[in-house]
């Protein structure tokens, strides 16, 4: 598993486009490009697809897509994180030792904690949308657990 070599650059560019997208009136907004940023490991993909099979859902592929609008809105606009901090969250969770979490959505949780700029111990989670661009999972959000903010906003993201 891992991010592609140019993933951080692609993510940054996409999040900056999302910032511009939110700055415009709805009628002036252009479509946001979707970029390929990395792949799930063979082990993570097997675990996720086994869970999907149990729920009679079609399998997904390893390649992960990214459209930064939701992530920019939830982490940058609502939670006041910078684009650099969001990228750090994504990088932390896209490691081979991340754990597939069981539950109502497809989530990878970082195996190791990190300390953020405020000195808080964080465990990042990546939430994937697996229906909209089937068979590709889309990185929908990252959640920095332990930052003291309420991230329990139930979304329609599903396995």
N, C-alpha and C positions, 0 to 999 in steps of 0.2 A: 504494500500500500504506500501511497505517498503522493505528494504534490509533484506536478511536473516542474522541470527546471525553471520555466518562466511563469509559474503559477502566481507567485507573489505580485509580479508586474501586472499580470492579467486581472487579478483580483482588485488591486489598487485602481487600475484604470476603470474597471467596471463599477467600483464603489464611487469613484469620482463622477462617472456618468450618472449614477443614481442620484448623487447630490444635485447635479444640474437638473435632472428629471424632476425632483421634488421642488426645485426652486421655480419652475415654470408653472403657468396656469395649466389646468388639465387639458384644455383644447390645444395648447402648444407643445405638449409632451410628445416626444418621438418614442418609437419602440426601443427597448433596451436589448443590446446584443447578449446572447447566451454563449458563454465560453466553457471550454473543457479545461478543468484545472488539475485533474489527477485521477488516480484509480484506487479502488478498494483493494486490499490484499486478498489473496486467494482464500485465506482462512475467514476473514470478515465476510466476504461475499458468500461463502458456503454457509456460514451461520445465519446470515440475513435471509438467504434463499430457503434454508430449512424452515425458518420461522414463517416465511411467506407460504411455503408449501402447506404447512399445518393449517393456515388460514385460507387455503385454496386461492391464493393470489399468484399471479404469474411471476416468474423469476425476473431479476434485474441483471444488468451487466455491470462490470467493474468501473467503467468510465464515469466520472462524476462531472456534472454540469453545474454552472453557476450563473445566476442572475441576481445581482446585488441589491435590487430595490427593497425587498423585504428586510434583508439584513441591515441595510443602511437605515431604514426607517426605525427598526426596533432597537438596534444597538447605538447608532450615532445620534439620531434625532430624539428618541425616547429616553435612552440611558446615558447619553452624553459621552460615549466612547469616541475616540478618534479612529480614523481609518487605520492608522498604524496599530492601535490596540486590537482592533477587529482582526487584522491580519495575524497578529501574534496569537490570538485565540484559535484561529483556523490552523495555523502551523502546529500548535501544540496538540491538537486533537488528531491531526493527520499523521500519526506515527503508528508503526507496526504493533506497538504494545497497547494501543487503545482497545477498549472493551466494548463489544456489542451489547447494548442494554435491552433486555426484554421489555415489552410494553406495547402500548397502542400505536407508537410510531417508531420509525427506524432511527436509532440514536447510537452514536459512538461517543464513549466517554474516555477522556485522557486517563491513562493509567497512573500518571504521576501528577502531583500538585505543582503549581508554580506560584511565585509570590508576585503580585501585581505592584504597580507604582505606589499604591496606597499602603503597601505592606500586608495586604490580606492574602491568605492562602486560597488559591483558586483551583478548581478542577473544571476544565472546559468540556462542554458537550456539543457535538455537532448533530443537528437535526436535519434529516433528509426527507424530501418529498419524492415519493416513488411512483406516483400515478400519472402526474401531468405530462411527463416526457418519457413514459415507459418505452423501452426497457431501461432507460438511463435514470439513475438517481440524481436528484438535484440538491445541492447543498442549500438548504433553505435558511438555516439560522445557526448561530453558535450561541451558547449560553454559558456565561462565566459563573458557575456555582460557587458561592462563598463570598461574593462581592457585596452582600448586604442589600441587594436590590431584589424586588419581587419580579421574578421571571415566570410566574405561574399564570400566563395568559394562554388559555387553551386555544390552539389554532386548529385549522382543518388539515394539518399535516398528518398523513397516514402512511402506514407501511406500504 
